Amino acid sequence: MALKKGADIKPAAGKLGILMPGMGAVATTFIAGVLAVRRGLAKPIGSLTQMGTIRLGKRTENNTPMIKDYVSLASLDDIVFGGWDIFPDDAYAAATRAGVLESKLLDQLKDELQAIKPMTAVFEQAYVKKLTGPNVKKGTSKMDLAEQLMEDIRQFKAKNGCDRLVAVWCGSTEVYRKPSEVHSTLAKFEEGLRNSSDDIAPSQIYAYACIKLGIPYSNGAPNLASDTAALIELARDKQVPLAGKDFKTGQTLMKTILAPGFKARLLGLQGWYSTNILGNRDGEVLDDPESFKSKEVTKLGVLDHIFQPHLYPDLYGHIDHVVRINYYPPRGDNKEGWDNIDIVGWLGYPMQIKVNFLCRDSILAAPIVLDLALFMDFASRAGMSGIQEWLSFYWKSPMTPEGLYPEHDLFIQLMKLKNTLRYAKGDDLITHLGAEYYD
Ligand SMILES: NC(=O)c1ccc[n+]([C@@H]2O[C@H](COP(=O)([O-])OP(=O)(O)OC[C@H]3O[C@@H](n4cnc5c(N)ncnc54)[C@H](O)[C@@H]3O)[C@@H](O)[C@H]2O)c1
């Protein structure tokens, strides 16, 4: 549903439950981080909802509130965490295994983390070939599994006294699949659930269960999940916000920062070669070519949409864009990415740029999970439903309504996000028009 200017935004009263299918490195780094911030042990760096401001009115007005105060987002103190995983480890054990955060910090949060235990998962080996775990549901059909998930959610909500829920998929990347007949309408999808269609992935069963219960759903992985006609139809019927897909963290974040700059100055591009070494469980899953294919597709789309080769054939008509991920266990979560960028300047003279990003995957992803959870809850309270394009800022491959191309330029994405908040609050949009000197 379209956003109304000056929408009637319901207050963020009571507890917000954040449900995560998949409680591995990203989910536990997010959970432990929020607990640490709550206790004043660390700062929520990288989170727009916690540290970002928004300018209102003209520059002369000096009115720049914190985003979280301006749109009254849920407070970190009101968050409750839940989720599912195919491994039964509690959040302390899973965070320790992931090896992202130091034990000195985790030990201070041990009791709270140990109390967060994953519910039994819906899993199918064919969709994540490299993992096998014991904490998995059995069911008579995929519809039965969806109903079991809905029962988990109801119980979680009642037990934790939650007022509202949101879900963010933090599970492994499933193998690449294109939508098939079963995804074309909701009726066919529900029929497919009853017949346990092979084409329905576990991530889609979670998405179905959540959307059916009116829970805003975000997809942090590159596989389809809610990005199908059937589930978009369900979201429309239930008036639920949807967002995805694939958190924009390391190398793709750099691409969507750098590429708009080259484009702005009309520097040409011959090629962009990106390679990574990564040693966490995500890297292990992506070592399977079929799971990597899902990732490759979301990573490759970015440059074409930013450079618009159809409008600038001389500059961007032929770009060699290559992306590689190599599983290399010694690095754990501390991914290293290399980019070689071949650009072209005045009169066609070539130049090169090298980027070497020594990043930490889950440290970059955790604040995105937090922001998405809080903004999706906001969207729901503001009566926004369907695909939330204003949250494209967070995605490698933003979901868009049929027929529209996604916006990948990080700076346009941020402007869109902030203007959406201003619009929802009934304030003037900031256009940077400059018709008067103080605009
Ligand atoms: N960290 C990043 O920078 C980043 C960026 C973009 C996307 N992602 C995506 O986020 C997801 C999580 O990444 P991670 O580093 O935490 O991986 P991870 O392997 O540490 O965690 C994923 C967890 O999901 C669980 N899982 C798999 N299938 C499941 C199912 N059907 N139900 C419940 N649990 C299931 C696994 O057991 C594992 O514990 C991956 O899909 C990854 O590609 C991560």
The ligand as a Tripos MOL2 file, in Angstrom:
@<TRIPOS>MOLECULE
LIG
   44    48     1     0     0
SMALL
NO_CHARGES

@<TRIPOS>ATOM
      1 N1         27.8580  -11.3590    6.6460 N.am      1 LIG1
      2 C1         27.6440  -10.7180    5.5450 C.2       1 LIG1
      3 O1         28.3580   -9.7680    5.2600 O.2       1 LIG1
      4 C2         26.5080  -11.0910    4.6490 C.ar      1 LIG1
      5 C3         26.2080  -10.2310    3.5960 C.ar      1 LIG1
      6 C4         25.1390  -10.5480    2.7610 C.ar      1 LIG1
      7 C5         24.4060  -11.6860    2.9900 C.ar      1 LIG1
      8 N2         24.7320  -12.5200    3.9900 N.ar      1 LIG1
      9 C6         23.9480  -13.7330    4.1290 C.3       1 LIG1
     10 O2         23.4460  -13.8320    5.4420 O.3       1 LIG1
     11 C7         23.2630  -15.2080    5.7250 C.3       1 LIG1
     12 C8         23.8750  -15.5180    7.0810 C.3       1 LIG1
     13 O3         25.2780  -15.3560    7.0320 O.3       1 LIG1
     14 P1         26.1730  -15.9080    8.2090 P.3       1 LIG1
     15 O4         27.5440  -15.4200    7.9820 O.co2     1 LIG1
     16 O5         25.5100  -15.6620    9.5120 O.co2     1 LIG1
     17 O6         26.1510  -17.4850    7.9130 O.3       1 LIG1
     18 P2         26.2320  -18.6680    8.9610 P.3       1 LIG1
     19 O7         26.5320  -19.8900    8.1870 O.co2     1 LIG1
     20 O8         27.1290  -18.3300   10.0980 O.co2     1 LIG1
     21 O9         24.7510  -18.7340    9.5560 O.3       1 LIG1
     22 C9         23.6800  -19.2210    8.8380 C.3       1 LIG1
     23 C10        22.9060  -20.1330    9.7530 C.3       1 LIG1
     24 O10        21.7250  -20.5280    9.0850 O.3       1 LIG1
     25 C11        21.4450  -21.8500    9.4710 C.3       1 LIG1
     26 N3         20.4930  -22.4050    8.5310 N.ar      1 LIG1
     27 C12        20.6890  -22.8230    7.2540 C.ar      1 LIG1
     28 N4         19.5160  -23.2210    6.7220 N.ar      1 LIG1
     29 C13        18.5670  -23.0240    7.6720 C.ar      1 LIG1
     30 C14        17.1690  -23.2250    7.7060 C.ar      1 LIG1
     31 N5         16.5260  -23.7180    6.6460 N.pl3     1 LIG1
     32 N6         16.5100  -22.9100    8.8310 N.ar      1 LIG1
     33 C15        17.1610  -22.4020    9.9060 C.ar      1 LIG1
     34 N7         18.4850  -22.2090    9.9370 N.ar      1 LIG1
     35 C16        19.1750  -22.4890    8.8180 C.ar      1 LIG1
     36 C17        22.8130  -22.5120    9.5230 C.3       1 LIG1
     37 O11        22.7970  -23.6620   10.3220 O.3       1 LIG1
     38 C18        23.6700  -21.3980   10.1080 C.3       1 LIG1
     39 O12        23.7740  -21.4910   11.5160 O.3       1 LIG1
     40 C19        23.8920  -15.9950    4.5690 C.3       1 LIG1
     41 O13        22.8900  -16.3740    3.6590 O.3       1 LIG1
     42 C20        24.7790  -14.9720    3.9320 C.3       1 LIG1
     43 O14        25.0220  -15.2240    2.5580 O.3       1 LIG1
     44 C21        25.7640  -12.2490    4.8420 C.ar      1 LIG1
@<TRIPOS>BOND
     1     1     2 1
     2     2     3 2
     3     2     4 1
     4     4     5 ar
     5     4    44 ar
     6     5     6 ar
     7     6     7 ar
     8     7     8 ar
     9     8     9 1
    10     8    44 ar
    11     9    10 1
    12     9    42 1
    13    10    11 1
    14    11    12 1
    15    11    40 1
    16    12    13 1
    17    13    14 1
    18    14    15 2
    19    14    16 1
    20    14    17 1
    21    17    18 1
    22    18    19 2
    23    18    20 1
    24    18    21 1
    25    21    22 1
    26    22    23 1
    27    23    24 1
    28    23    38 1
    29    24    25 1
    30    25    26 1
    31    25    36 1
    32    26    27 ar
    33    26    35 ar
    34    27    28 ar
    35    28    29 ar
    36    29    30 ar
    37    29    35 ar
    38    30    31 1
    39    30    32 ar
    40    32    33 ar
    41    33    34 ar
    42    34    35 ar
    43    36    37 1
    44    36    38 1
    45    38    39 1
    46    40    41 1
    47    40    42 1
    48    42    43 1
@<TRIPOS>SUBSTRUCTURE
     1 LIG1         1 GROUP 0 **** ****
